[in-house]
Amino acid sequence: MKLLWTIMIVLILLLQARLWIGEGSFAQVWALEHSIAEQRAENSELAARNDRLYAEVRNLRNEQSAVEERARMNLGLIREDETFFLVVDK
């Protein structure tokens, strides 16, 4: 009878060990869920950035004034009848 109890206890301990520290354990599942949540957050940030870039591309393709505005801000575009003043801070 003692041998049967000993075998049962060993089997229960082996099953518990696999449950807590083996492959597919609670700790591994928790770590995977945590990494999935981080990846989803990063994906949502990147999706928002992509949406902004797509909107900017659509705007630049459809409106000539948007292209002109970008050229004025980034490249210093000046029309023929305009005067450019550069104000320098001390």
Secondary structure, 3 states (H helix, E strand, C coil): CHHHHHHHHHHHHHHHHHHHHCCCCHHHHHHHHHHHHHHHHHHHHHHHHHHHHHHHHHHHHHCHHHHHHHHHHHHCCCCCCCCCCCCCCC
